[in-house]
């Protein structure tokens, strides 16, 4: 098979790659930005897709972030691929901050003390009734925290895509002008030679 690895990865290696990038976080971030900027679609569609993915990352429904992002992107007219890329806002570096903040804000809105007691008990029993005291405040807290962050990413993505496309258009136009000048210079240099041939 083309581009197949010589030695297959073990489960531990695949899990490590999925949780932590193989290269540095800065390189992965640059790659992510380039992928977003080069997506097709209007600046609004790309930015709305990224915003949908970012907002989905604030929800506690791990494993369903892609589905939530796709649904939100479809509703607001966002790019689905951009929505998938936007979910990478939720990663091992940001998830602890997101979970603690959404849990605390959600409990504050619901008028409950931010007590983590049900968390351990719920994970042990694996029942929805035991997990609900944790999922409910995180779901509530995801709205006031996720919306402003998603809005920030929408603005950055919208103006970033516009600026990137304007710069690329200017570069292409500059290349066309250079090629046109080169062709014109070549034609002007060849004109005297043609005149001499006509005279002989």
N, C-alpha and C positions, 0 to 999 in steps of 0.2 A: 504493500500500500504506500502511496506517495506521501512523503513527509511523516511517516510513522516513526516513532521512537525505536531505537535499537533495543533498549531494555525497558520493559514496561514498568510504570511506577507502582509502588506498593500503595496500599490503602492509606498508610500513615503519610506518605509523601503527597498523595492527592489531597488529603485532608489539610495538610500544612499549607499547600498552595492555595486552597480555597479560602482558608482563614487568614493567611498572611501572604502578601505578594512575594513572588520570587525575587524581584528586584527591590530597590529602595522605594519608599513611599513617595518621594519627590518625583522619581521617574514614572511611577504609576500614575501620579496626579497629572503630570505633563501629557502622558499618553491619553488619559481620560479627557483632558481639555481639547486636545487635537481631534479626538474622535467626535466630540460634540460639535466643534466648530465646522467640521467637514461634512456634517450630516446634511442631507437634502431636505427641502421644505422651507417654509417661510420662517423668519426670525421668531415670530410668535409661536409657531408650531414647535420649533426646537426648544425654545425657552419654556413653554408650557409643559412639554414632556419632561424636561429636567425637573421642573418644579413639582410635577406630580410624583416623580420618583423620590424626590427629597422628602415630600410630605409623607409618602407611604413608609419611609424609613422610621418615622416617629411612632408609627403604630406598633403595638406589641405583638402583632400577628406574624411572627417570624415564619418564613416558609410561604407566606402569601403576599409578600411585598411586591413581587412582580405582577401578580394578578391585580392587586389594589392599584398599583401605578398604571397599568394598562387601562383599567376601567376609568380612572380619573382622567388620564390623558385623552381617552376617547370622548369623554363628556365635555372637556374644555377645548377640544380641537388640538391636542398636542401630538407630537411625533412619538410613536410607540417605541421606536428604538431609543430615542432620547429618554423616554420614561424608564426603560430598562437600565440605561446608563446612570440615570439619576438615583436609582436605588443603591448605588455603590456609596452614597453618602453615609449609609449605615454600614459600618465596618468595625473591626475589633477596637479601633481607637475611639470611635464616637458612640458605640452602643452603651458602654457603661454610663456615660454622661446623659445620653438620651433616656435610658431606663430610670435612672435615679431622678432626673428632673421631671419627667412625665409622671412618675409615681407620686412625687412630692406635690407637684402642682395639682394633679388630679384629686388627691386627698384633701388639699386645701379648698378646692372648689366644692367638693362634696361635703366639706365640714367634718372630716375625719382626721384623726391623728396619723401622721406618716409612720405607721408601725409595720415593719417587715416580717412580723411573726407568721402570717399566713403563707408567705412565700415558700419557706422550707417545708412546711406541712403540705402545701399543695403539690409541690414537685415530687414529694415522696409518694403521694397517693395517685397522682396522675389523673385526677378527676376534675371536671369543669367546675363543680361546686367549690372545690378547694382552691382552684386557681382564680376563680372569679373575683375575690377580694383584691387580687393583684392586677388582673387584666382590666377590670372596670376603671380604677383610677388612672391607669396608664393610658387607656383609650380616651378618657376625658381630658387628661393633661396633654395628649398629643395634638389636640385641636388648637389651643391658644399658643402652644410652642411651635408646632409644625407650620402653621399658616404664615407667620411672619418670616420664618426662615425660608420657606418655599417662595414667598414673594421676593425676598432678596435675591435668591437664585434666579428667579424669573427675570428680574431687572438686569442682573449681571449677564445672564445668558442672552437676553434680547439685544442689548447694546453691544455685547461682545461679538455675537454673530454678525450684526450689521457692520461693525468696524472691520472684522476679519474679511468680510466679502467686499467691502469698499477697497481695502488695501489690495486684495487679490485682483480686483477689477483694474485698479490703477497700474499694478505690475503688468497685467496682460496688455493693457493699452500702451504702456511704455515699450514693451517688447514689439508690439505691432509697429509702433512708430519707428523704432530702431531698424526693424526689417524693411520697412518702406523706404527709409533713407538710404539703406544699403543698396536696395534694388535701384533706386533713383540714381545713386552715384555710379553704379555699374553701367546703367544705361547711358549716362552722360559721358562716361569714359569710352564707351563703345561707339558713340555717335561719330566722332572724328574718323575713326578707322573705317566705318561704313562709308563715309563721304569719300575717303581716299579710294576705296574699292570702286565706288561708282564712277569716279573720274578716270580710272585706268581702263 
